């Protein structure tokens, strides 16, 4: 995470220098950037909550299905009756 923090700081200082070099109102530009960031963050949180709710139900159903499947396989292996070998290789019927 340290490299991302450094990269973000470099980006912020570059944006600050650029805003001062351009012939625009820096306060207005900062306000627009802040509003855009806030709105997109809220949209991201809303979408994340909706997808999280949907994925939670799907994941619970998948986990239950997988658990039931592997439990049934385990139970079948535990109660399996060994079958007698139909072809015993020690008895050679060919002459």
PyMOL commands that set and color helices and strands:
alter all, ss='L'
color gray80, all
select helices_A, chain A and resi 2-21+26-78
alter helices_A, ss='H'
color red, helices_A
deselect
rebuild
show_as cartoon
